Structure formats: structure tokens, C-alpha cells
Amino acid sequence: MKYFKSTLVGIIAMSVICVVIPASVTLVNLSFVLLRGMLSGGAGIAFGPVTWHAPTLRDLLFLLSAFGLGFFWELRRVERRQLPVGQIEFH
């Protein structure tokens, strides 16, 4: 169960770091572009063709490090909570 919880936390951390934060920054930037366009007399957004590419090694390492950060952070917390009463560590 502790590995399952740690895996879920790792996936959530990876999602927040790699999806939520960049998407929020993009939305804020897009709103400023639209606001600037409306103030100057008109606004428009054009989309080109969408293409997909395989992630590079750098992208995969970043995803793995974000997942590992959340996984080991939660695993450390779970391990500390499951110590027997006589072996409580004080830091």
C-alpha cells in the first residue's frame, strides 16, 4: 500500500510540474495577448497544423525526475509514520 500511495503522489507531482504549471502560464500569457489585441482594435488567434513528436531523452529524464521527487517524498513520509513505537526518530 505504501508503494501505491507513493506512486500516486509521484504521478500527481509529475502532472503538476509538467502540465498544470505550464498550462497556467500559457493561459495567463494568452489572456495578455488577447487583452492587448482588443485594446489595439482587434484580436485573433490562428492555429497551425498540430504535430506530435517523440519526447527527447531530456524530456524523459525531466518526467522521471519529477515523478521520483514525488514518489520518494511520499515514501519517506510513509516510512516515518510506520516506525514501531520504540524506534521513533527525533530530528
C-alpha positions in Angstrom: 0.0 0.0 0.0 2.9 2.4 0.7 4.3 2.0 -2.8 0.8 2.6 -4.3 0.4 5.8 -2.4 3.9 6.9 -3.3 3.3 6.1 -6.9 0.1 8.2 -6.9 1.9 11.1 -5.3 4.7 10.8 -7.9 2.1 10.8 -10.7 0.4 13.9 -9.2 3.7 15.7 -8.8 4.7 14.9 -12.4 1.3 16.2 -13.6 1.5 19.4 -11.6 5.1 20.1 -12.6 4.8 19.2 -16.3 1.1 20.0 -17.1 -0.6 22.4 -14.6 2.1 24.9 -14.1 3.0 25.3 -17.9 -0.7 25.4 -18.8 -1.5 28.2 -16.3 1.5 30.2 -17.5 0.2 29.8 -21.1 -3.3 30.8 -20.2 -2.0 34.0 -18.4 0.2 34.8 -21.4 -2.7 34.2 -23.8 -5.0 36.4 -21.8 -2.5 39.3 -22.0 -2.1 38.8 -25.8 -5.9 38.9 -26.2 -6.2 41.9 -24.0 -3.5 43.8 -25.9 -5.2 42.8 -29.2 -8.6 44.1 -28.0 -7.2 47.4 -26.8 -5.5 48.0 -30.2 -8.7 47.4 -32.1 -8.9 43.7 -32.8 -7.8 40.3 -31.7 -7.3 37.0 -33.5 -5.7 33.7 -32.8 -4.5 31.3 -35.6 -3.6 27.7 -35.1 -1.3 25.9 -37.5 -1.3 22.1 -38.0 -0.7 20.2 -34.8 2.2 17.7 -35.0 3.3 15.2 -32.4 6.9 14.2 -31.8 8.5 11.6 -29.6 9.9 13.0 -26.4 13.6 13.5 -26.3 15.9 12.0 -23.7 15.9 15.3 -21.8 12.1 15.3 -21.7 12.0 11.8 -20.4 14.6 12.5 -17.7 12.7 15.5 -16.6 9.5 13.5 -16.3 11.3 10.7 -14.4 12.9 13.2 -12.0 9.5 14.9 -11.3 7.9 11.5 -10.7 10.8 10.4 -8.5 10.6 13.6 -6.5 7.0 13.0 -5.5 7.5 9.2 -5.1 10.4 9.4 -2.7 9.0 12.4 -0.8 5.8 10.4 0.0 7.7 7.2 0.6 9.8 9.0 3.2 6.7 10.2 4.9 5.1 6.8 4.9 8.2 5.1 6.2 8.5 7.5 9.1 4.8 7.0 10.1 5.2 3.2 10.2 8.1 3.0 12.7 7.4 0.9 15.8 6.8 2.9 19.0 10.2 2.1 20.4 12.1 3.2 17.3 10.8 6.8 16.9 13.4 9.1 15.4 13.7 12.6 16.6 15.3 15.2 14.2 
